[in-house]
Amino acid sequence: MGLSIATVQRMFGASLVASVGVWILQGTMMDSVLTLIALCALSAAIWGLSERESTLHYLNLTGSGPWNLLA
């Protein structure tokens, strides 16, 4: 059982709030956008790792996936 969708929404919302905070404090939109990208990627990675079984299945990274092609 992974993270609930409400928790994931809070993580993405916190990413947005932090990004707006960076925009206000730094005064540049580029820093804000880069912060938003980094924090959303981190949130997505945490969400994906919390749902490890289904994530690996949908990415076809199971025992019959692309790793067998390299072996």
Gaussian input, Z-matrix of N, CA and C with variables (Angstrom, degrees):
# hf/3-21g

backbone

0 1
 N
 C     1     B1
 C     2     B2     1     A1
 N     3     B3     2     A2     1     D1
 C     4     B4     3     A3     2     D2
 C     5     B5     4     A4     3     D3
 N     6     B6     5     A5     4     D4
 C     7     B7     6     A6     5     D5
 C     8     B8     7     A7     6     D6
 N     9     B9     8     A8     7     D7
 C    10    B10     9     A9     8     D8
 C    11    B11    10    A10     9     D9
 N    12    B12    11    A11    10    D10
 C    13    B13    12    A12    11    D11
 C    14    B14    13    A13    12    D12
 N    15    B15    14    A14    13    D13
 C    16    B16    15    A15    14    D14
 C    17    B17    16    A16    15    D15
 N    18    B18    17    A17    16    D16
 C    19    B19    18    A18    17    D17
 C    20    B20    19    A19    18    D18
 N    21    B21    20    A20    19    D19
 C    22    B22    21    A21    20    D20
 C    23    B23    22    A22    21    D21
 N    24    B24    23    A23    22    D22
 C    25    B25    24    A24    23    D23
 C    26    B26    25    A25    24    D24
 N    27    B27    26    A26    25    D25
 C    28    B28    27    A27    26    D26
 C    29    B29    28    A28    27    D27
 N    30    B30    29    A29    28    D28
 C    31    B31    30    A30    29    D29
 C    32    B32    31    A31    30    D30
 N    33    B33    32    A32    31    D31
 C    34    B34    33    A33    32    D32
 C    35    B35    34    A34    33    D33
 N    36    B36    35    A35    34    D34
 C    37    B37    36    A36    35    D35
 C    38    B38    37    A37    36    D36
 N    39    B39    38    A38    37    D37
 C    40    B40    39    A39    38    D38
 C    41    B41    40    A40    39    D39
 N    42    B42    41    A41    40    D40
 C    43    B43    42    A42    41    D41
 C    44    B44    43    A43    42    D42
 N    45    B45    44    A44    43    D43
 C    46    B46    45    A45    44    D44
 C    47    B47    46    A46    45    D45
 N    48    B48    47    A47    46    D46
 C    49    B49    48    A48    47    D47
 C    50    B50    49    A49    48    D48
 N    51    B51    50    A50    49    D49
 C    52    B52    51    A51    50    D50
 C    53    B53    52    A52    51    D51
 N    54    B54    53    A53    52    D52
 C    55    B55    54    A54    53    D53
 C    56    B56    55    A55    54    D54
 N    57    B57    56    A56    55    D55
 C    58    B58    57    A57    56    D56
 C    59    B59    58    A58    57    D57
 N    60    B60    59    A59    58    D58
 C    61    B61    60    A60    59    D59
 C    62    B62    61    A61    60    D60
 N    63    B63    62    A62    61    D61
 C    64    B64    63    A63    62    D62
 C    65    B65    64    A64    63    D63
 N    66    B66    65    A65    64    D64
 C    67    B67    66    A66    65    D65
 C    68    B68    67    A67    66    D66
 N    69    B69    68    A68    67    D67
 C    70    B70    69    A69    68    D68
 C    71    B71    70    A70    69    D69
 N    72    B72    71    A71    70    D70
 C    73    B73    72    A72    71    D71
 C    74    B74    73    A73    72    D72
 N    75    B75    74    A74    73    D73
 C    76    B76    75    A75    74    D74
 C    77    B77    76    A76    75    D75
 N    78    B78    77    A77    76    D76
 C    79    B79    78    A78    77    D77
 C    80    B80    79    A79    78    D78
 N    81    B81    80    A80    79    D79
 C    82    B82    81    A81    80    D80
 C    83    B83    82    A82    81    D81
 N    84    B84    83    A83    82    D82
 C    85    B85    84    A84    83    D83
 C    86    B86    85    A85    84    D84
 N    87    B87    86    A86    85    D85
 C    88    B88    87    A87    86    D86
 C    89    B89    88    A88    87    D87
 N    90    B90    89    A89    88    D88
 C    91    B91    90    A90    89    D89
 C    92    B92    91    A91    90    D90
 N    93    B93    92    A92    91    D91
 C    94    B94    93    A93    92    D92
 C    95    B95    94    A94    93    D93
 N    96    B96    95    A95    94    D94
 C    97    B97    96    A96    95    D95
 C    98    B98    97    A97    96    D96
 N    99    B99    98    A98    97    D97
 C   100   B100    99    A99    98    D98
 C   101   B101   100   A100    99    D99
 N   102   B102   101   A101   100   D100
 C   103   B103   102   A102   101   D101
 C   104   B104   103   A103   102   D102
 N   105   B105   104   A104   103   D103
 C   106   B106   105   A105   104   D104
 C   107   B107   106   A106   105   D105
 N   108   B108   107   A107   106   D106
 C   109   B109   108   A108   107   D107
 C   110   B110   109   A109   108   D108
 N   111   B111   110   A110   109   D109
 C   112   B112   111   A111   110   D110
 C   113   B113   112   A112   111   D111
 N   114   B114   113   A113   112   D112
 C   115   B115   114   A114   113   D113
 C   116   B116   115   A115   114   D114
 N   117   B117   116   A116   115   D115
 C   118   B118   117   A117   116   D116
 C   119   B119   118   A118   117   D117
 N   120   B120   119   A119   118   D118
 C   121   B121   120   A120   119   D119
 C   122   B122   121   A121   120   D120
 N   123   B123   122   A122   121   D121
 C   124   B124   123   A123   122   D122
 C   125   B125   124   A124   123   D123
 N   126   B126   125   A125   124   D124
 C   127   B127   126   A126   125   D125
 C   128   B128   127   A127   126   D126
 N   129   B129   128   A128   127   D127
 C   130   B130   129   A129   128   D128
 C   131   B131   130   A130   129   D129
 N   132   B132   131   A131   130   D130
 C   133   B133   132   A132   131   D131
 C   134   B134   133   A133   132   D132
 N   135   B135   134   A134   133   D133
 C   136   B136   135   A135   134   D134
 C   137   B137   136   A136   135   D135
 N   138   B138   137   A137   136   D136
 C   139   B139   138   A138   137   D137
 C   140   B140   139   A139   138   D138
 N   141   B141   140   A140   139   D139
 C   142   B142   141   A141   140   D140
 C   143   B143   142   A142   141   D141
 N   144   B144   143   A143   142   D142
 C   145   B145   144   A144   143   D143
 C   146   B146   145   A145   144   D144
 N   147   B147   146   A146   145   D145
 C   148   B148   147   A147   146   D146
 C   149   B149   148   A148   147   D147
 N   150   B150   149   A149   148   D148
 C   151   B151   150   A150   149   D149
 C   152   B152   151   A151   150   D150
 N   153   B153   152   A152   151   D151
 C   154   B154   153   A153   152   D152
 C   155   B155   154   A154   153   D153
 N   156   B156   155   A155   154   D154
 C   157   B157   156   A156   155   D155
 C   158   B158   157   A157   156   D156
 N   159   B159   158   A158   157   D157
 C   160   B160   159   A159   158   D158
 C   161   B161   160   A160   159   D159
 N   162   B162   161   A161   160   D160
 C   163   B163   162   A162   161   D161
 C   164   B164   163   A163   162   D162
 N   165   B165   164   A164   163   D163
 C   166   B166   165   A165   164   D164
 C   167   B167   166   A166   165   D165
 N   168   B168   167   A167   166   D166
 C   169   B169   168   A168   167   D167
 C   170   B170   169   A169   168   D168
 N   171   B171   170   A170   169   D169
 C   172   B172   171   A171   170   D170
 C   173   B173   172   A172   171   D171
 N   174   B174   173   A173   172   D172
 C   175   B175   174   A174   173   D173
 C   176   B176   175   A175   174   D174
 N   177   B177   176   A176   175   D175
 C   178   B178   177   A177   176   D176
 C   179   B179   178   A178   177   D177
 N   180   B180   179   A179   178   D178
 C   181   B181   180   A180   179   D179
 C   182   B182   181   A181   180   D180
 N   183   B183   182   A182   181   D181
 C   184   B184   183   A183   182   D182
 C   185   B185   184   A184   183   D183
 N   186   B186   185   A185   184   D184
 C   187   B187   186   A186   185   D185
 C   188   B188   187   A187   186   D186
 N   189   B189   188   A188   187   D187
 C   190   B190   189   A189   188   D188
 C   191   B191   190   A190   189   D189
 N   192   B192   191   A191   190   D190
 C   193   B193   192   A192   191   D191
 C   194   B194   193   A193   192   D192
 N   195   B195   194   A194   193   D193
 C   196   B196   195   A195   194   D194
 C   197   B197   196   A196   195   D195
 N   198   B198   197   A197   196   D196
 C   199   B199   198   A198   197   D197
 C   200   B200   199   A199   198   D198
 N   201   B201   200   A200   199   D199
 C   202   B202   201   A201   200   D200
 C   203   B203   202   A202   201   D201
 N   204   B204   203   A203   202   D202
 C   205   B205   204   A204   203   D203
 C   206   B206   205   A205   204   D204
 N   207   B207   206   A206   205   D205
 C   208   B208   207   A207   206   D206
 C   209   B209   208   A208   207   D207
 N   210   B210   209   A209   208   D208
 C   211   B211   210   A210   209   D209
 C   212   B212   211   A211   210   D210

   B1=1.4472
   B2=1.5238
   B3=1.2829
   B4=1.4554
   B5=1.5175
   B6=1.3009
   B7=1.4546
   B8=1.5214
   B9=1.3238
   B10=1.4577
   B11=1.5272
   B12=1.3182
   B13=1.4629
   B14=1.5321
   B15=1.3404
   B16=1.4651
   B17=1.5296
   B18=1.3217
   B19=1.4641
   B20=1.5210
   B21=1.3199
   B22=1.4621
   B23=1.5264
   B24=1.3228
   B25=1.4613
   B26=1.5218
   B27=1.3256
   B28=1.4641
   B29=1.5265
   B30=1.3180
   B31=1.4659
   B32=1.5251
   B33=1.3360
   B34=1.4625
   B35=1.5287
   B36=1.3265
   B37=1.4616
   B38=1.5186
   B39=1.3324
   B40=1.4637
   B41=1.5269
   B42=1.3262
   B43=1.4674
   B44=1.5242
   B45=1.3218
   B46=1.4634
   B47=1.5233
   B48=1.3310
   B49=1.4669
   B50=1.5292
   B51=1.3275
   B52=1.4650
   B53=1.5250
   B54=1.3216
   B55=1.4563
   B56=1.5292
   B57=1.3094
   B58=1.4667
   B59=1.5273
   B60=1.3378
   B61=1.4613
   B62=1.5153
   B63=1.3169
   B64=1.4668
   B65=1.5216
   B66=1.3258
   B67=1.4699
   B68=1.5298
   B69=1.3277
   B70=1.4645
   B71=1.5297
   B72=1.3304
   B73=1.4666
   B74=1.5248
   B75=1.3268
   B76=1.4622
   B77=1.5244
   B78=1.3195
   B79=1.4583
   B80=1.5186
   B81=1.3257
   B82=1.4600
   B83=1.5209
   B84=1.2958
   B85=1.4571
   B86=1.5254
   B87=1.3233
   B88=1.4642
   B89=1.5268
   B90=1.3232
   B91=1.4647
   B92=1.5195
   B93=1.3136
   B94=1.4574
   B95=1.5270
   B96=1.3082
   B97=1.4658
   B98=1.5249
   B99=1.3179
   B100=1.4606
   B101=1.5285
   B102=1.3309
   B103=1.4595
   B104=1.5160
   B105=1.3208
   B106=1.4613
   B107=1.5228
   B108=1.3141
   B109=1.4662
   B110=1.5263
   B111=1.3242
   B112=1.4644
   B113=1.5228
   B114=1.3244
   B115=1.4618
   B116=1.5252
   B117=1.3268
   B118=1.4671
   B119=1.5251
   B120=1.3233
   B121=1.4636
   B122=1.5220
   B123=1.3214
   B124=1.4614
   B125=1.5249
   B126=1.3325
   B127=1.4662
   B128=1.5198
   B129=1.3146
   B130=1.4656
   B131=1.5220
   B132=1.3314
   B133=1.4669
   B134=1.5223
   B135=1.3196
   B136=1.4662
   B137=1.5166
   B138=1.3258
   B139=1.4612
   B140=1.5255
   B141=1.3081
   B142=1.4613
   B143=1.5123
   B144=1.3242
   B145=1.4599
   B146=1.5228
   B147=1.3267
   B148=1.4632
   B149=1.5259
   B150=1.3106
   B151=1.4695
   B152=1.5240
   B153=1.3301
   B154=1.4587
   B155=1.5209
   B156=1.3252
   B157=1.4647
   B158=1.5251
   B159=1.3188
   B160=1.4660
   B161=1.5295
   B162=1.3342
   B163=1.4637
   B164=1.5181
   B165=1.3365
   B166=1.4605
   B167=1.5221
   B168=1.3340
   B169=1.4659
   B170=1.5284
   B171=1.3442
   B172=1.4638
   B173=1.5247
   B174=1.3257
   B175=1.4619
   B176=1.5208
   B177=1.3333
   B178=1.4635
   B179=1.5305
   B180=1.3304
   B181=1.4558
   B182=1.5246
   B183=1.3192
   B184=1.4548
   B185=1.5210
   B186=1.3188
   B187=1.4591
   B188=1.5165
   B189=1.3248
   B190=1.4627
   B191=1.5305
   B192=1.3163
   B193=1.4582
   B194=1.5095
   B195=1.3170
   B196=1.4701
   B197=1.5231
   B198=1.3257
   B199=1.4699
   B200=1.5236
   B201=1.3318
   B202=1.4654
   B203=1.5239
   B204=1.3177
   B205=1.4611
   B206=1.5238
   B207=1.3215
   B208=1.4591
   B209=1.5210
   B210=1.3217
   B211=1.4798
   B212=1.5142
   A1=108.99
   A2=116.36
   A3=121.48
   A4=112.39
   A5=115.18
   A6=121.14
   A7=110.12
   A8=115.87
   A9=119.13
   A10=109.20
   A11=115.59
   A12=119.86
   A13=110.76
   A14=117.00
   A15=119.99
   A16=110.78
   A17=116.82
   A18=120.70
   A19=110.90
   A20=116.41
   A21=120.59
   A22=110.08
   A23=117.09
   A24=120.24
   A25=110.93
   A26=117.00
   A27=120.04
   A28=111.32
   A29=116.43
   A30=119.82
   A31=110.89
   A32=117.14
   A33=119.96
   A34=111.21
   A35=117.33
   A36=120.54
   A37=112.14
   A38=116.17
   A39=120.28
   A40=110.52
   A41=116.93
   A42=120.37
   A43=110.47
   A44=116.19
   A45=120.42
   A46=111.22
   A47=116.78
   A48=120.43
   A49=110.58
   A50=116.94
   A51=120.22
   A52=110.84
   A53=116.83
   A54=120.70
   A55=111.19
   A56=116.88
   A57=120.20
   A58=109.90
   A59=116.53
   A60=120.13
   A61=112.25
   A62=116.79
   A63=120.70
   A64=110.03
   A65=116.72
   A66=120.08
   A67=110.61
   A68=116.34
   A69=119.84
   A70=110.71
   A71=116.61
   A72=119.86
   A73=113.07
   A74=117.46
   A75=120.75
   A76=112.35
   A77=116.24
   A78=119.96
   A79=114.41
   A80=117.54
   A81=119.53
   A82=109.81
   A83=114.84
   A84=120.51
   A85=111.44
   A86=117.49
   A87=120.75
   A88=111.47
   A89=117.56
   A90=120.60
   A91=110.75
   A92=116.01
   A93=120.79
   A94=111.57
   A95=116.42
   A96=120.65
   A97=110.75
   A98=117.53
   A99=120.51
   A100=111.42
   A101=116.68
   A102=120.61
   A103=110.67
   A104=116.92
   A105=120.69
   A106=111.09
   A107=117.55
   A108=121.19
   A109=110.61
   A110=116.66
   A111=120.51
   A112=111.60
   A113=117.25
   A114=119.68
   A115=111.94
   A116=117.75
   A117=119.95
   A118=110.89
   A119=117.15
   A120=119.90
   A121=110.67
   A122=117.17
   A123=120.91
   A124=110.91
   A125=116.88
   A126=120.47
   A127=111.26
   A128=116.95
   A129=120.44
   A130=111.20
   A131=117.43
   A132=120.43
   A133=111.07
   A134=116.90
   A135=120.38
   A136=110.23
   A137=116.96
   A138=121.02
   A139=110.58
   A140=116.82
   A141=120.49
   A142=112.48
   A143=117.01
   A144=120.02
   A145=112.20
   A146=117.02
   A147=118.92
   A148=111.10
   A149=117.73
   A150=123.64
   A151=108.77
   A152=116.69
   A153=121.93
   A154=113.90
   A155=117.18
   A156=119.44
   A157=111.82
   A158=116.70
   A159=119.02
   A160=111.48
   A161=117.55
   A162=120.22
   A163=110.94
   A164=116.45
   A165=119.84
   A166=111.41
   A167=116.79
   A168=119.71
   A169=110.98
   A170=117.29
   A171=120.50
   A172=112.36
   A173=117.46
   A174=120.76
   A175=112.02
   A176=116.13
   A177=123.35
   A178=111.09
   A179=115.20
   A180=120.86
   A181=111.14
   A182=116.50
   A183=120.79
   A184=109.20
   A185=116.95
   A186=121.27
   A187=113.49
   A188=118.41
   A189=120.78
   A190=111.94
   A191=116.42
   A192=120.52
   A193=113.51
   A194=116.79
   A195=121.39
   A196=113.55
   A197=118.48
   A198=119.54
   A199=111.09
   A200=117.63
   A201=119.99
   A202=111.47
   A203=117.35
   A204=119.96
   A205=111.13
   A206=116.57
   A207=120.76
   A208=112.21
   A209=116.41
   A210=119.77
   A211=111.70
   D1=123.65
   D2=-177.51
   D3=-92.47
   D4=-162.27
   D5=179.32
   D6=-70.99
   D7=147.09
   D8=176.69
   D9=-72.80
   D10=157.84
   D11=-178.12
   D12=-66.06
   D13=-29.51
   D14=177.41
   D15=-65.11
   D16=-39.36
   D17=177.82
   D18=-65.70
   D19=-41.06
   D20=179.24
   D21=-65.48
   D22=-40.03
   D23=177.29
   D24=-63.00
   D25=-39.25
   D26=177.39
   D27=-64.56
   D28=-38.32
   D29=178.83
   D30=-64.22
   D31=-44.26
   D32=178.18
   D33=-68.66
   D34=-35.59
   D35=175.99
   D36=-64.84
   D37=-40.91
   D38=177.01
   D39=-64.76
   D40=-34.22
   D41=176.28
   D42=-62.83
   D43=-41.89
   D44=178.70
   D45=-65.38
   D46=-44.25
   D47=179.67
   D48=-62.73
   D49=-42.88
   D50=178.43
   D51=-63.70
   D52=-37.81
   D53=179.46
   D54=-66.23
   D55=-42.32
   D56=177.01
   D57=-64.55
   D58=-38.33
   D59=176.49
   D60=-61.38
   D61=-40.84
   D62=177.14
   D63=-64.52
   D64=-39.93
   D65=179.28
   D66=-62.38
   D67=-42.48
   D68=-179.26
   D69=-68.27
   D70=-43.70
   D71=-176.43
   D72=-75.09
   D73=-39.77
   D74=-177.38
   D75=-88.01
   D76=-32.56
   D77=179.12
   D78=84.48
   D79=4.89
   D80=179.33
   D81=-121.59
   D82=137.62
   D83=-179.75
   D84=-71.08
   D85=-32.48
   D86=-177.57
   D87=-62.75
   D88=-43.94
   D89=177.03
   D90=-61.75
   D91=-38.44
   D92=179.47
   D93=-64.93
   D94=-44.50
   D95=-179.18
   D96=-67.21
   D97=-41.33
   D98=178.00
   D99=-64.01
   D100=-37.94
   D101=176.04
   D102=-64.85
   D103=-42.63
   D104=179.10
   D105=-63.09
   D106=-43.16
   D107=179.24
   D108=-62.12
   D109=-46.26
   D110=-177.85
   D111=-65.07
   D112=-44.36
   D113=-178.06
   D114=-71.06
   D115=-35.90
   D116=176.69
   D117=-68.03
   D118=-37.67
   D119=176.50
   D120=-64.90
   D121=-40.31
   D122=177.16
   D123=-64.45
   D124=-42.96
   D125=177.74
   D126=-62.84
   D127=-41.43
   D128=179.21
   D129=-65.91
   D130=-38.54
   D131=178.27
   D132=-65.66
   D133=-41.83
   D134=177.60
   D135=-63.83
   D136=-42.34
   D137=178.85
   D138=-64.07
   D139=-43.92
   D140=179.23
   D141=-64.10
   D142=-39.26
   D143=178.67
   D144=-70.75
   D145=-28.29
   D146=178.26
   D147=-72.99
   D148=-24.38
   D149=176.72
   D150=-109.70
   D151=49.90
   D152=-168.89
   D153=-57.06
   D154=-44.40
   D155=-175.64
   D156=-63.17
   D157=-48.93
   D158=-178.67
   D159=-71.16
   D160=-34.12
   D161=177.95
   D162=-62.68
   D163=-47.57
   D164=179.96
   D165=-66.51
   D166=-33.11
   D167=178.61
   D168=-67.60
   D169=-47.66
   D170=-177.93
   D171=-68.22
   D172=-29.25
   D173=177.01
   D174=-85.16
   D175=0.78
   D176=179.77
   D177=57.41
   D178=43.54
   D179=177.83
   D180=-105.47
   D181=27.66
   D182=177.81
   D183=-83.57
   D184=-169.09
   D185=-177.42
   D186=-61.43
   D187=-22.98
   D188=-179.42
   D189=-104.82
   D190=18.72
   D191=-176.16
   D192=-89.69
   D193=-156.22
   D194=-174.12
   D195=-67.34
   D196=-18.86
   D197=179.52
   D198=-67.02
   D199=-27.37
   D200=176.46
   D201=-70.08
   D202=-27.42
   D203=178.30
   D204=-67.82
   D205=-31.17
   D206=-179.08
   D207=-81.40
   D208=-20.65
   D209=-177.01
   D210=-79.66

